[in-house]
Amino acid sequence: MDVKSVGVIGAGQMGNGIAHVFALAGYEVLMTDISHDALEAALRLIDGNLERQVSRDKISEEERAGAMARIRTTMTLADLGATDLVIEAATERETVKTAIFEDLVPHLKPETILTSNTSSISITRLASRTDRPEKFMGFHFMNPVPVMQLVELIRGIATDEDTYRTCVGVVEKLGKTAASAEDFPAFIVNRILMPMINEAVYTLYEGVGSVQSIDSAMKLGTNHPMGPLELADFIGLDTCLAIMNVLHDGLADTKYRPCPLLTKYVEAGWLGRKTQRGFYDYR
Ligand code: CAA
């Protein structure tokens, strides 16, 4: 299938980055959100991030303007029915995602490929809540989307070969690299990354090191661009906790139990950069 237009559900951290990279690669993008303010903020952020790429000579001014002109927004989910590929990047809660799919599916063209940017939820289970499990798959970007090279592609049990091949082609056109993962809890990246972040929180909880010493040790000791606690703040502590819970529930192994300190921060509403407070204070 030749994908020309893309629907993006959600204008948050991941959704606006996804709209950015598709528009820059020449796709017509229709982005939707339940909040008008979120759509407006997303357009401003995308423009600012494209501007930054222009100022660093990564793209030309014409490419920036072309990308912005290819992004349209709507608050009506049904408008995405005419697109060739839909990427859902809503909140990482299964009930939210399935409710969106149920509302959207009656409006989709039969050939449209439906995907989710979920970082951990079962693709097979999400697919089963749609009318097209064979045309459904996981299309998982990393944050910040315009910078990170990887897209994890996850096939559900029923995903057909054509759908997978089409998505591999789309990832290539985006100039990114696909890694294929089987449909098990948290796939590859988060299966490995989140237990490391969770262990960093335990290291803090047990008083082995301070926030600064843990991050500095991992940055300087293992050449990670960010320390694990800084990275947790960047991803969002609620997302980190949600992924640990998926691993714990799905793999039934105590090695995945979320650190009580991570739970406490989320309960406090200290979710990281997006709330100005996490392991670091951004106020
Ligand atoms: N849009 C466009 N470009 C951006 C950007 C954005 N949102 N954010 C940063 N950049 C660009 C900058 O322009 C800069 O480009 P050049 O190299 O061409 O100059 C480059 O990225 C580096 O940015 P900065 O110099 O501002 O900052 P930095 O050197 O500290 O790097 C970082 C920032 C890229 C975020 C780096 O710290 C990093 O790689 N951190 C780790 C990120 C990571 O691990 N992400 C994966 C998280 S896991 C995930 O996403 C999966 C999940 O499901 C939870």
Residues whose N, C-alpha, C, O or C-beta is under 5 A from the ligand:
A	BS01	CAA	N49 R52 R56 S119 F141 M142 N143 P144 P146 V147 P225 M226 I235
